[in-house]
Amino acid sequence: MYDENDPVARYYDFSFAKASKHETEYFKTVVNEVSGPVGDLCCGTGILTLEFSDSSRKIYAIDSSSSMLQVLRSKLTPEKKVEVVQNNMNSFTLPEPVERIISRDAFFHNLTPDDQRSTLKCVYSALAEDGVFAFNIHVPNPKFLASIGTESARKFVERGRYGIPNSEDLLVISQISEVDYYHQVITTTLKFETLDRFDHLKKTEFSSWKSRYTFPQEIFYLLELTGFKLRNTFGTYDRKPWNENTMLIIEARKDS
Ligand SMILES: C[S@@+](CC[C@H](N)C(=O)[O-])C[C@H]1O[C@@H](n2cnc3c(N)ncnc32)[C@H](O)[C@@H]1O
């Protein structure tokens, strides 16, 4: 996913990936419960990693994508104690136990129950005793799932327009989704169109990824199976309850 030169890595930071104030504050609170090293699993370009990194705290920034990590590396300065770990979330190890692992918008890239279980086992092994894994998944919303399965949904829908930094060009991002109900996998294809200041199309690029939607009870069972206890669940980053119209944010404690 996101190999060399993938448009997602190039456009990520200034388009759809920005973290909201609530997101940043939520993850900061989880991380600041401890003073030792922490992990940012599937850190991407380091949007969250860089919020926590300073000279006093070591952060392990783990991701499998060389292009996303290349962007993160370009933003690192010597005083930031960030150790980049290029690895898959379902097979990574860390050189020392960490008390917190956070992961924003990534667990759903585990496409099978086996991968999900392997990832949770890796997180369990990487955590110190009583360590916490804070991450989010999408709660499958039946109406949304039904709507993307219809023939009329087979067209690109605009997701946003963003000024490209240091240029007069505009980036228009559109998206189309396709669902495999049996495997609970959604394929999302993004179209990136670069327009000049006269709105003329200069370039069109595509990228796609797969994500697996997971029913809440599935993930709760998986967490139990892999040795975690639920500490908290929320539907929003300002800690409102979850339901079928929200995502599901989970804080799972290593039960040792
Ligand atoms: C939507 S981005 C989220 C990035 C970051 N957490 C953030 O909040 O901006 C998903 C990230 O997961 C990474 N990823 C996807 N599958 C992965 C896997 N199996 N192992 C490790 N990283 C993976 C991608 O490379 C990408 O950087």
The ligand as an SDF file (V2000), in Angstrom:
LIG
                    3D

 27 29  0  0  0  0  0  0  0  0999 V2000
   -5.1660    6.5910    6.7160 C   0  0  0  0  0  0  0  0  0  0  0  0
   -3.4550    6.4770    7.0190 S   0  0  0  0  0  0  0  0  0  0  0  0
   -3.3590    7.0220    8.7260 C   0  0  0  0  0  0  0  0  0  0  0  0
   -1.9860    7.5650    9.0510 C   0  0  0  0  0  0  0  0  0  0  0  0
   -1.8250    8.1830   10.4420 C   0  0  0  0  0  0  0  0  0  0  0  0
   -2.1930    7.2460   11.4880 N   0  0  0  0  0  0  0  0  0  0  0  0
   -2.6220    9.4490   10.5890 C   0  0  0  0  0  0  0  0  0  0  0  0
   -3.3850    9.5540   11.5540 O   0  0  0  0  0  0  0  0  0  0  0  0
   -2.4470   10.3780    9.7880 O   0  0  0  0  0  0  0  0  0  0  0  0
   -3.2160    4.7460    7.1540 C   0  0  0  0  0  0  0  0  0  0  0  0
   -1.7530    4.3590    7.3290 C   0  0  0  0  0  0  0  0  0  0  0  0
   -1.6830    2.9650    7.5960 O   0  0  0  0  0  0  0  0  0  0  0  0
   -0.5470    2.4360    6.9240 C   0  0  0  0  0  0  0  0  0  0  0  0
   -0.7560    1.0010    6.7710 N   0  0  0  0  0  0  0  0  0  0  0  0
   -1.7370    0.3870    6.0390 C   0  0  0  0  0  0  0  0  0  0  0  0
   -1.6410   -0.9400    6.1500 N   0  0  0  0  0  0  0  0  0  0  0  0
   -0.5700   -1.1770    6.9850 C   0  0  0  0  0  0  0  0  0  0  0  0
    0.0250   -2.3520    7.5050 C   0  0  0  0  0  0  0  0  0  0  0  0
   -0.4700   -3.5500    7.2010 N   0  0  0  0  0  0  0  0  0  0  0  0
    1.0740   -2.2310    8.3160 N   0  0  0  0  0  0  0  0  0  0  0  0
    1.5850   -1.0040    8.6270 C   0  0  0  0  0  0  0  0  0  0  0  0
    1.0690    0.1570    8.1620 N   0  0  0  0  0  0  0  0  0  0  0  0
   -0.0030    0.0590    7.3600 C   0  0  0  0  0  0  0  0  0  0  0  0
   -0.4980    3.2120    5.6300 C   0  0  0  0  0  0  0  0  0  0  0  0
    0.7800    3.1710    5.0400 O   0  0  0  0  0  0  0  0  0  0  0  0
   -0.8940    4.5960    6.1000 C   0  0  0  0  0  0  0  0  0  0  0  0
    0.2300    5.3430    6.4480 O   0  0  0  0  0  0  0  0  0  0  0  0
  1  2  1  0
  2  3  1  0
  2 10  1  0
  3  4  1  0
  4  5  1  0
  5  6  1  0
  5  7  1  0
  7  8  2  0
  7  9  1  0
 10 11  1  0
 11 12  1  0
 11 26  1  0
 12 13  1  0
 13 14  1  0
 13 24  1  0
 14 15  1  0
 14 23  1  0
 15 16  2  0
 16 17  1  0
 17 18  1  0
 17 23  2  0
 18 19  1  0
 18 20  2  0
 20 21  1  0
 21 22  2  0
 22 23  1  0
 24 25  1  0
 24 26  1  0
 26 27  1  0
M  CHG  2   2   1   9  -1
M  END
$$$$
